[in-house]
Amino acid sequence: MNSPYSKYFDIDEATTYLTTPGSGLLSRETKQWRTQRDQAFHESNTSLREQQGAMLDSCRNTLEQFFNCPRGNVFLSSCFSFAFNALLAGLPKHYKVLLLDNDYPSVNFPTIISGFEHSFVNMDEQLEANILDAMATFRPNVLILSIVQYISGLKIDLSFIQELKHQHPDLLIIGDGTQFLGTDLFDFNSSGFDAVLSSGYKWLMAGFGNGFILLNDRLKEILYADIQRNYSYLDNQWMNKSVVQLCFEPGHLDTLAHGTLQQSLLQLEQWGYAETVLYTQNLVTQARAELVSRGLLLDLIINRRPQSNIFNIQIDPKNFQLLMDEGIKCFPRGSGIRVGFHLYNDHADLEKLLYIIDTKVN
């Protein structure tokens, strides 16, 4: 089955692009918008600079609607890491934080060096049970995790997050959505997460320099609470911005970068986002079956049902250059080689990958 979406992307015929977990492709239409916008912005007679605030507000509104986040609770950032560090700085310092062992370094490292008392959950096929055990013994105030793991592709059971929140309503649950958003439907309001942060350059296909934060009302009140209580506006200097907005958005934001994010979301809506998800998930199901039959996936993936768009194929990472020479865009990670299937991929891409593994990989 050919992808109904690949026609919107400029993909060389000799290239099988399976490295969206590293960086997603921009559609042809999005690239054209960027070119025209950038050229117009740098004209001396443009009014686009004066429209910066309205442009960013429009991007926030699109994000609110796309992910069903409360109005006024979306904040923009240059990337996940900047936003996440700002969030950590606003949490009460006495909070105890539960992390996943070997989670993304930009999740765990800033949390640890921020000085929070923390503990780790073992990341295996019993991840959800391990989290429940840690809840009973460590009693954290906050759980922080990547929704999809960047090396293995392990995906947290999203229904578990909802149930965990139901059982522990005082627990703050914070998710890194960078390897998840754009691959599945996601309703933030009903998700159980108090915050989800993401960059836009992977599965959202929005290029670099943009990211965002989705917050619920409770966490919005907790962040920088002491400052919020004592904050007074200084002669309207900050144009009525809240403390939380000032901390997440302390300087000028790039309207080209965030405009690109908005354009990508609008295009997903135009294509029918639910249809793109269904198409990609069907392809992922096929890929999983083929890779499992060859014994090429990690046990912690084989023994779990939630499946992300990422696979870590258990072949020697030394085969990376062979795959690249054959036109397979991928990346060595951990004990294997990481690939990912997105809406511009199709069954022919999967067949080419499997053929090379079956016939040329040592």
C-alpha positions, 0 to 999 in steps of 0.5 A: 500500500502506497502512502497517500501522504508521501506525495506532499513531501520531497523524498528522493526515490533512492531514499527510504526515510526511517529516521523521523525519531531523529528529525521529521521531514517538512512537507512541500507546502510547509517549506514553501510557506517558510520561504515566502514568510522569511522573504516577506519578513525581511522586507523593509516595508513589511508589517509582519514585525508589528504582527508578532504578538498576534501571530504567536497568539494564533499559534497558541490557539491552534495548539489549544484546539489540536490537543484540547488544552485549556485556553491560556495554558499553552506556552511557546518555547524554542525547544523541549529542553528550555521549557522543561528547565523552566518548569523544573525551576518553578516546582517546589524544591521539597518535592520528591520526583520519580524518574525512569531509569535510562530515560532521555538525558534531557529529562533525567539530567536536569531533574537530578542536577536541580537537586530534587530528591529522586528515585528511579523506576526500572524500565522493562516490560512491567513498567506500569507495575514498577511505577505502582510499586515505587508509588507505594515505597517512595511516595513521590510528589511528581512523576516525570517520564517520556511518553515514548522512549527515544532508544527502545520505542517503549511507550507508556500505557496511556490508560495507565496514566489516567488510572494512576491519576485517578488513584493518586490525584495529588501526584503531578504527572509530567510527560515529554511528548517529543517522540509521541505527539504527531503519532497518535490522537491526544486529548490533554484535558482527559489524559491524566497529565498535568503537563506535556512538553514537546519540541516540534521537529520530529513527528510534528514535522515542524523543523527546529526552533519551536516547542511548547508546553501544555499545562493544566490549571492546577500545575499552572498555579503551583509553578512559581507560586511564591513569586506569583503571590508577591508579583506586582505589575511594574507600570504595565512593563510586561503587558499583563503577562503572568509570572508563568508566561514570563518564565516560559517565554522570557524573550523574543520568540521566532515567528518563523519557527512557531509559524512553521509549527502552526502550518504543520498542525493545520496541514495535519488537520486538513489531511484529517489527523485521525486518518493519518494516525490510522494509516501510520498505526496500520503500517506500524502493526505490519512492521512489528509483526515482521520484526517480531517474526525475525526475532529482531525486537527487544523482549521489553517491546515484544512482551508489551502491547502499547506500540510506538512508531519507533523500533530498535532493530536488534542487529549489530550497530556496525551495520549502520553504514551498510543501511545508509549506503542502501538508502535507509535513513536510520540511526544506531542507538543502544544495542541496535539500530533505530528506525521509525515509521511515519505518514510519508512511509509505506509498505514498500519502505518496510519491504526494502528494509526487511530485504536488506536485513534478510540478504545483506546484514551479517 
